[in-house]
Amino acid sequence: MKNRCLVRVMGVFFLGASILLAGGCGFKNKPVPPASVVPQAIEDLRYTVNDKGVQLTWSYPVKTLKGSALDDISSFELFRAEIPLEDYCGTCPVPFLQPITVDGGAPLDGKVRRKVTYDSNLLRPGNKYFFKVRSRNSWFADSADSNIITFVWFAPAAATEKVTAVPGDRQISLTWLPVALKTAGTDMAVKYQVLRSPDGKDFAKIGDPLSATSYLDRQVTNGQKYVYSVQTLSEYKNELAQGGISKEVTATSINLTPPLTPTGVTTVRTDAGIKIFWDRSDAPDLAGYTIYRRTAEQDSYEILGKVEPIYNLFVDTKADEGVRYYYAITAFDGATPANESSKSKEATIRN
C-alpha cells in the first residue's frame, strides 16, 4: 500500500516537473531573432517570360537589418501562387503555396554582389501568377518578404519585326509590323509596349501599351542617342501577358529649329565703311550671325561675312561710292548642318 502511494506521489512530482520544465525552457512558437542577424528584405525581384515559363532573378542581401555585413545566406524561400483568371479577386489574399528552397551562399563574388536566377516552368495558360522570396542566414533568421511580382501567362506572342526609328526635332517616330496571336480565341487582343534605353542595357517602358503599330516619342533631347525595342503583349480579360521583344533600333533626335530672326537692324555711314547694327539674341543655341547685302538692281543677296554670337556689329568696308545697299541679318545655331533663321527686315543706306 505504501509503495503504491509512493509511486503515485512520484508520478505527480515528475509530471509537475515536466510541465515546469516545458514552460521554462521550451517554446511553442519560433523565437524572434535579433535584428543584428536578420537579412534585409530583397527589393529587386524581377521576371522575364519565355516560351517555356518564367525566369526569376534577384540580388543577394548583403546587410542585416542593423546594417552589419552578411557573410553567408544559407538559403532562399521562393513562394508561388497560381490563380485562374476566372477566379481572381483583386482584394482577396494571395494563396501562396509552401515555399521552394533555393540554395544560398556568399552574398559577394569578390566585390560584386551576386544574383540568383531561377526558372519556373509548368505554367498554365490563362492563369495569374504571383512570386515573392525571402532569405535566411540561419534556421530561424528569416528576412521579410521581398517585393511581389505578378503576371498572366499565355504562350508568348511572337516578337514584332521591322521596327524603324525616324529622328526628328525633339522627337523620334517609331513604326513596326503587326503580330497575329497563335492562341485561338476571339476575346484576346494584341498590344505593344515600347521600351527605351540610353545605352542598350536597362530598358524602361515608355507610354502605355498600344493597339496601334506606331509611337511618337516626344520625351527626347536633341543630340542624344536612344535605343528602342517593342514588346508584344497578349490582352485577355484586362490582363496583359508578355510576349516576344523585337530587335533593337537606334536613333538620335536632331535639331531642326532655327534661332529667332534678328531684329532692330540699322546702318550708319562712317569713315571706316558702313556699320550694320542689330539687336543681340539670347538664344541658348546661337552660334553666330550671317550678314547679307544686295544692291537695288540685285534680286539675290551676297554673303558679306559672319560674326560670333557675342557681336551685334559688322562693318562693310567694301561698299562702293554712290551705291544704295540693302542689308539683312540671319542667326544660325550650332547644329550640323546649322539651322539658319529667315532674313531680318532690310536696312538701307547710300554710300
QUIHU-V172211 format. One record per residue. N is the residue number from 1. RES is the residue in three letters. SS is DSSP state (2 for helix, 1 for strand, 0 for the rest). PSI is psi in whole degrees, 0 to 359 (NA if undefined). NEAR is the number of other ideal C-beta (glycine too) atoms within 12 Angstrom. Layout:
BEGIN
n = <N	N>
res = <RES	RES>
ss = <SS	SS>
psi = <PSI	PSI>
near = <NEAR	NEAR>
END
This chain:
BEGIN
n = <1	2	3	4	5	6	7	8	9	10	11	12	13	14	15	16	17	18	19	20	21	22	23	24	25	26	27	28	29	30	31	32	33	34	35	36	37	38	39	40	41	42	43	44	45	46	47	48	49	50	51	52	53	54	55	56	57	58	59	60	61	62	63	64	65	66	67	68	69	70	71	72	73	74	75	76	77	78	79	80	81	82	83	84	85	86	87	88	89	90	91	92	93	94	95	96	97	98	99	100	101	102	103	104	105	106	107	108	109	110	111	112	113	114	115	116	117	118	119	120	121	122	123	124	125	126	127	128	129	130	131	132	133	134	135	136	137	138	139	140	141	142	143	144	145	146	147	148	149	150	151	152	153	154	155	156	157	158	159	160	161	162	163	164	165	166	167	168	169	170	171	172	173	174	175	176	177	178	179	180	181	182	183	184	185	186	187	188	189	190	191	192	193	194	195	196	197	198	199	200	201	202	203	204	205	206	207	208	209	210	211	212	213	214	215	216	217	218	219	220	221	222	223	224	225	226	227	228	229	230	231	232	233	234	235	236	237	238	239	240	241	242	243	244	245	246	247	248	249	250	251	252	253	254	255	256	257	258	259	260	261	262	263	264	265	266	267	268	269	270	271	272	273	274	275	276	277	278	279	280	281	282	283	284	285	286	287	288	289	290	291	292	293	294	295	296	297	298	299	300	301	302	303	304	305	306	307	308	309	310	311	312	313	314	315	316	317	318	319	320	321	322	323	324	325	326	327	328	329	330	331	332	333	334	335	336	337	338	339	340	341	342	343	344	345	346	347	348	349	350	351>
res = <MET	LYS	ASN	ARG	CYS	LEU	VAL	ARG	VAL	MET	GLY	VAL	PHE	PHE	LEU	GLY	ALA	SER	ILE	LEU	LEU	ALA	GLY	GLY	CYS	GLY	PHE	LYS	ASN	LYS	PRO	VAL	PRO	PRO	ALA	SER	VAL	VAL	PRO	GLN	ALA	ILE	GLU	ASP	LEU	ARG	TYR	THR	VAL	ASN	ASP	LYS	GLY	VAL	GLN	LEU	THR	TRP	SER	TYR	PRO	VAL	LYS	THR	LEU	LYS	GLY	SER	ALA	LEU	ASP	ASP	ILE	SER	SER	PHE	GLU	LEU	PHE	ARG	ALA	GLU	ILE	PRO	LEU	GLU	ASP	TYR	CYS	GLY	THR	CYS	PRO	VAL	PRO	PHE	LEU	GLN	PRO	ILE	THR	VAL	ASP	GLY	GLY	ALA	PRO	LEU	ASP	GLY	LYS	VAL	ARG	ARG	LYS	VAL	THR	TYR	ASP	SER	ASN	LEU	LEU	ARG	PRO	GLY	ASN	LYS	TYR	PHE	PHE	LYS	VAL	ARG	SER	ARG	ASN	SER	TRP	PHE	ALA	ASP	SER	ALA	ASP	SER	ASN	ILE	ILE	THR	PHE	VAL	TRP	PHE	ALA	PRO	ALA	ALA	ALA	THR	GLU	LYS	VAL	THR	ALA	VAL	PRO	GLY	ASP	ARG	GLN	ILE	SER	LEU	THR	TRP	LEU	PRO	VAL	ALA	LEU	LYS	THR	ALA	GLY	THR	ASP	MET	ALA	VAL	LYS	TYR	GLN	VAL	LEU	ARG	SER	PRO	ASP	GLY	LYS	ASP	PHE	ALA	LYS	ILE	GLY	ASP	PRO	LEU	SER	ALA	THR	SER	TYR	LEU	ASP	ARG	GLN	VAL	THR	ASN	GLY	GLN	LYS	TYR	VAL	TYR	SER	VAL	GLN	THR	LEU	SER	GLU	TYR	LYS	ASN	GLU	LEU	ALA	GLN	GLY	GLY	ILE	SER	LYS	GLU	VAL	THR	ALA	THR	SER	ILE	ASN	LEU	THR	PRO	PRO	LEU	THR	PRO	THR	GLY	VAL	THR	THR	VAL	ARG	THR	ASP	ALA	GLY	ILE	LYS	ILE	PHE	TRP	ASP	ARG	SER	ASP	ALA	PRO	ASP	LEU	ALA	GLY	TYR	THR	ILE	TYR	ARG	ARG	THR	ALA	GLU	GLN	ASP	SER	TYR	GLU	ILE	LEU	GLY	LYS	VAL	GLU	PRO	ILE	TYR	ASN	LEU	PHE	VAL	ASP	THR	LYS	ALA	ASP	GLU	GLY	VAL	ARG	TYR	TYR	TYR	ALA	ILE	THR	ALA	PHE	ASP	GLY	ALA	THR	PRO	ALA	ASN	GLU	SER	SER	LYS	SER	LYS	GLU	ALA	THR	ILE	ARG	ASN>
ss = <0	2	2	2	2	2	2	2	2	2	2	2	2	2	2	2	2	2	2	2	2	2	2	2	2	0	0	0	0	0	0	0	0	0	0	0	0	0	1	0	0	0	0	0	0	1	1	1	1	0	0	0	0	1	1	1	1	1	1	0	0	0	1	1	0	0	0	0	1	0	0	0	1	1	1	1	1	1	1	1	1	1	1	1	2	2	2	0	0	0	0	0	0	0	0	0	0	0	0	1	1	1	1	1	1	0	0	1	1	0	0	1	1	0	1	1	1	1	1	1	0	0	0	0	0	0	1	1	1	1	1	1	1	1	1	1	0	0	0	0	0	1	0	0	0	0	0	0	1	1	1	1	1	0	0	0	0	0	0	0	0	0	0	1	1	1	1	1	0	0	1	1	1	1	1	0	0	0	0	0	0	0	0	0	0	0	0	1	1	1	1	1	1	1	1	1	1	0	0	0	0	0	0	1	1	1	1	1	1	1	0	0	0	1	1	1	1	0	0	0	0	0	0	0	1	1	1	1	1	1	1	1	1	1	1	1	0	0	1	1	1	1	1	1	1	0	0	0	1	1	1	1	0	0	0	0	0	0	0	0	0	0	0	0	0	1	1	1	1	1	0	0	1	1	1	1	1	0	0	0	0	0	0	0	0	1	1	1	1	1	1	1	1	1	1	0	0	0	0	0	0	1	1	1	1	1	1	0	0	0	0	0	1	1	1	1	0	0	0	0	0	0	0	1	1	1	1	1	1	1	1	1	1	0	0	0	0	0	0	1	0	0	0	0	0	0	1	1	1	1	0>
psi = <315	320	319	319	322	320	318	317	316	325	315	321	312	324	315	320	322	319	319	317	320	321	332	327	333	182	150	323	161	133	151	118	155	153	343	348	350	126	150	151	146	134	357	38	124	166	154	124	154	183	351	338	232	144	125	144	147	162	147	139	145	354	158	175	333	352	0	155	145	133	337	146	118	323	170	150	117	121	140	144	142	124	124	141	327	337	1	135	117	339	0	153	146	124	75	141	177	142	155	132	128	134	145	217	196	134	335	141	90	248	2	131	128	154	152	136	127	127	126	114	200	39	145	135	143	14	148	131	146	141	145	165	149	156	159	145	10	180	343	357	84	144	172	171	148	181	150	131	149	147	161	138	128	166	118	137	154	156	147	161	166	52	129	148	118	116	148	196	108	30	157	127	127	141	157	168	148	158	138	137	142	331	129	153	126	348	13	148	160	136	169	138	121	134	143	146	146	343	5	11	294	101	143	150	138	132	178	162	141	147	334	167	38	156	137	111	109	356	61	161	130	137	353	138	142	143	131	152	165	129	134	140	145	123	128	121	46	14	146	126	132	144	205	157	133	171	154	147	152	141	152	119	148	150	116	7	118	163	168	151	132	152	170	34	127	159	150	132	131	173	332	344	191	120	133	127	156	164	135	139	148	21	131	335	14	132	346	185	149	134	126	151	145	163	173	332	350	141	336	160	157	150	121	325	180	150	158	162	345	349	150	39	139	140	119	102	1	16	133	152	139	8	134	129	149	129	144	152	141	158	145	156	187	12	163	109	161	146	128	137	170	163	146	173	145	148	138	153	149	129	NA>
near = <7	8	9	10	11	12	13	14	14	14	14	14	14	14	14	14	15	15	14	13	12	13	12	10	10	12	11	7	7	12	15	12	20	14	17	18	30	29	41	32	25	40	21	20	34	25	33	25	35	21	21	15	28	34	25	37	26	36	30	38	43	26	27	28	22	16	14	18	20	32	20	24	39	28	26	39	32	37	30	35	27	29	27	20	28	12	15	24	13	13	6	12	11	23	18	23	18	11	22	21	19	29	19	30	20	21	31	20	13	8	9	12	21	25	23	30	20	27	20	31	17	14	29	17	29	26	28	35	39	33	40	32	44	35	45	32	34	24	13	17	31	32	35	22	26	34	21	28	34	29	34	35	38	36	28	32	36	24	28	37	20	17	34	24	33	22	28	21	22	21	25	35	26	40	27	33	21	22	30	16	27	19	24	12	16	8	15	28	27	35	32	41	36	40	35	33	22	18	14	17	11	12	23	19	23	28	22	14	27	28	18	19	24	23	35	22	30	18	17	29	19	27	19	22	23	34	31	41	32	46	38	41	37	37	28	31	21	16	30	33	38	37	37	31	31	32	22	25	32	24	27	26	28	25	29	19	23	27	32	26	24	41	23	18	33	24	32	20	21	17	10	14	24	33	26	39	28	35	20	24	29	14	24	14	24	30	28	29	42	36	39	33	37	24	23	15	10	14	9	13	21	19	22	27	22	20	27	18	24	13	23	27	27	36	23	32	17	18	28	15	12	11	20	23	33	34	41	34	45	35	40	35	31	22	22	14	13	24	25	30	29	19	29	32	20	24	31	23	27	16	25>
END
